[in-house]
Amino acid sequence: QVPLVESGGGLVQAGDSLRLSCTASGRTLSRYIMAWFRQAPGKEREFVAAIHWTAGSTDYVDSVRDRFTISRDISKIAVYLQMNSLKPEDTAVYYCAADPLYRPFLSHYTKDYDFWGQGTQVTVSS
């Protein structure tokens, strides 16, 4: 088990920024892939960004590529999602997820992630 706890969500206006945090206390994440997904009301959960814990390589969905940045702090066992220039369409519950298997790519599929946080709500008003 990998307990993941998200924080940092909130209500902001369009154009504002937020930073989400995901901590996995008491657990090493070496070789894991860590990701952020989001789920808007009435929609399926979708991939947002991923990072390889050891290599530091990243990937993003096209809709956030120039606005969001995923990063990790190895010493704090934490993953972050810096979200800039937020838009109303970014409104969703954001989930942190962990993929423990070695893969030569950063998966965009929910089925590949075994561990999930409880989610944090991000609401962007226009």
Buried (B, 14 or more C-beta within 10 A) or exposed (E): EBEBBBBBBEEBEEEBEBEBBBBBEEBEBEBBBBBBBBBBEEEEBBBBBBBBBEEEEBBBBEEBEEBBBBBBEEEEBBBBBBBBEBBEEBBBBBBBBBBEEEEEEBBBEBEBBEBBBEBBEBBBEE
